[in-house]
Amino acid sequence: MGAVLFAIALTVLVRKHRSTFWWTLVGTVCLLIAFPIIYFWRIEPVNIIIEQANAETIPTNWQQLRNQWEYAHVTNLIFTLAGLSALLFSEIIEHFKYNGS
């Protein structure tokens, strides 16, 4: 959650730097998709079902739940990695812009 909040703050801070702003915005949007949306929409519902289950009450759709959980984690990783990469790229652009290298 902290990463998302700091990314939003960074987006606001760099809004006047055009090229940096767009990469920061892309990174922030990717993080917003990864954490609140994918996590609460696809991962957490499965976590709740599994926490309530025990050896005698295994859900009948166990394989579907497992697949949803695994694919949601992969999707979450992809969006998180894309967000981190975009934020890193925005910093690299800003660094080279001001250092003239």
C-alpha positions in Angstrom: 0.0 0.0 0.0 2.9 2.3 0.8 4.4 1.9 -2.6 1.1 2.9 -4.3 0.8 6.0 -2.1 4.3 7.1 -2.7 3.9 6.5 -6.5 0.8 8.7 -6.4 2.8 11.4 -4.5 5.7 11.1 -7.0 3.3 11.5 -9.9 1.9 14.7 -8.4 5.4 16.0 -7.7 6.8 15.5 -11.2 3.6 16.6 -13.1 5.5 19.6 -14.7 8.2 17.4 -16.2 6.5 16.0 -19.2 8.6 12.9 -20.1 9.1 11.9 -16.5 5.5 12.5 -15.7 4.1 10.1 -18.3 6.5 7.3 -17.2 5.7 7.9 -13.6 2.0 7.9 -14.4 2.3 4.6 -16.2 4.1 3.1 -13.3 1.6 4.4 -10.8 -1.4 3.0 -12.8 0.3 -0.4 -13.1 0.8 -0.4 -9.3 -2.8 0.6 -8.8 -3.9 -2.3 -11.0 -1.7 -4.7 -9.3 -2.5 -4.0 -5.7 -6.0 -2.9 -5.1 -7.6 -4.2 -8.2 -6.0 -7.6 -8.8 -5.4 -8.4 -5.2 -8.8 -7.6 -3.8 -10.7 -8.8 -6.9 -8.9 -12.1 -7.7 -6.6 -13.1 -4.9 -8.3 -12.2 -1.6 -11.6 -14.0 -2.3 -9.7 -17.2 -2.8 -7.7 -16.6 0.4 -10.9 -16.1 2.4 -12.4 -19.4 1.0 -9.3 -21.3 1.8 -9.0 -19.9 5.3 -12.5 -21.1 6.0 -11.9 -24.6 4.7 -10.5 -27.5 6.5 -9.6 -31.1 5.6 -13.3 -32.1 5.7 -14.7 -29.1 3.8 -12.4 -28.8 0.8 -14.2 -26.7 -1.8 -15.5 -28.7 -4.7 -14.1 -26.2 -7.2 -10.6 -26.5 -5.6 -8.7 -26.7 -8.9 -10.5 -23.6 -10.3 -9.7 -21.7 -7.1 -6.1 -22.8 -7.2 -5.8 -21.7 -10.8 -7.4 -18.3 -10.1 -5.1 -17.8 -7.2 -1.9 -18.7 -9.2 -2.8 -16.8 -12.3 -3.8 -13.7 -10.3 -0.4 -13.8 -8.6 1.3 -14.0 -11.9 -0.7 -11.1 -13.3 0.0 -9.2 -10.1 3.7 -9.8 -10.5 3.6 -8.6 -14.2 1.8 -5.4 -13.3 4.1 -4.8 -10.3 7.2 -5.4 -12.3 5.9 -3.1 -15.1 5.1 -0.4 -12.6 8.5 -0.7 -11.0 10.2 -0.6 -14.4 8.3 2.5 -15.5 9.1 4.3 -12.3 12.7 3.4 -12.6 12.8 4.5 -16.2 11.2 7.9 -15.2 14.0 8.4 -12.7 16.7 7.4 -15.3 15.2 10.0 -17.7 15.2 12.7 -15.0 18.8 11.9 -14.0 20.2 12.1 -17.5 18.2 15.2 -18.3 19.7 17.1 -15.3 23.2 15.7 -15.4 23.6 16.1 -19.2 25.0 12.6 -19.7 
